[in-house]
Amino acid sequence: TLRGEHGAPIAPTWLQVGIVAGVNSEVQTREFFAGLGFRPRSRGAQGLGRRIFIGPFVTEGGLAEAIELSLRVGFVAPYPKRF
């Protein structure tokens, strides 16, 4: 169970928290979110940046908390994404 799941159910949804440049930033960001109880993953190409995702969330409350946390730690425009 992901941290903070509560509220109305939603279809499984990942949150793209943001894009980081470089392997070190990717590893630090993934470890940061994993340490908070989220399941991180990333996509992208070297030199273009790596998109960092956490999730999937299955409740409105869980997704809303993850968005709020992402904004608080400095990511500018987190948004939900379904795969």
C-alpha positions in Angstrom: 0.0 0.0 0.0 1.3 3.4 -0.9 1.6 6.1 1.7 -1.6 8.2 2.1 -4.1 6.2 0.1 -7.6 7.4 1.2 -10.7 8.9 -0.3 -12.7 8.0 -3.4 -11.3 5.2 -5.6 -9.7 6.1 -9.0 -8.3 4.1 -11.8 -4.6 3.3 -11.1 -2.7 6.6 -11.8 0.9 7.5 -11.7 2.1 11.0 -10.8 4.9 12.6 -12.9 6.6 14.6 -10.3 9.0 16.2 -12.6 12.1 15.9 -14.8 15.7 15.7 -13.5 18.9 15.9 -15.4 21.7 13.5 -14.8 22.0 10.1 -13.2 22.9 11.4 -9.8 19.7 13.6 -9.7 17.6 10.6 -10.8 19.0 8.3 -8.2 18.6 10.9 -5.4 15.1 11.7 -6.4 14.0 8.1 -6.6 15.6 7.3 -3.3 13.9 10.4 -1.7 10.5 9.3 -2.8 11.1 5.6 -1.9 12.2 6.7 1.6 8.8 8.3 2.0 7.0 5.1 1.1 6.3 5.8 -2.5 7.1 3.5 -5.4 9.2 5.6 -7.9 10.1 4.8 -11.5 11.7 6.9 -14.3 11.7 7.2 -18.0 13.7 9.2 -20.5 16.8 9.5 -22.5 20.3 10.5 -21.4 20.9 14.1 -22.3 17.2 14.9 -22.4 16.4 14.4 -18.8 14.6 11.7 -16.9 10.9 11.9 -15.9 10.3 10.7 -12.4 7.0 9.0 -11.6 5.5 7.8 -8.3 2.5 5.6 -7.9 0.3 4.1 -9.0 -2.3 5.7 -6.8 -5.8 4.3 -6.5 -7.6 7.0 -4.5 -8.2 10.7 -5.0 -6.7 11.5 -1.6 -3.5 9.6 -2.2 -2.9 11.3 -5.5 -3.7 14.7 -4.0 -1.2 14.2 -1.2 1.5 13.2 -3.6 0.9 16.3 -5.7 1.1 18.5 -2.6 4.3 16.8 -1.4 5.9 17.1 -4.9 5.1 20.9 -4.9 6.4 21.4 -1.4 9.8 19.8 -2.2 10.3 22.0 -5.3 8.8 20.3 -8.3 6.9 22.9 -10.3 4.2 21.1 -12.3 3.5 17.5 -11.2 0.7 15.9 -13.1 -1.3 12.6 -13.2 -0.6 10.1 -16.0 -2.2 6.8 -16.8 -0.1 4.1 -18.6 
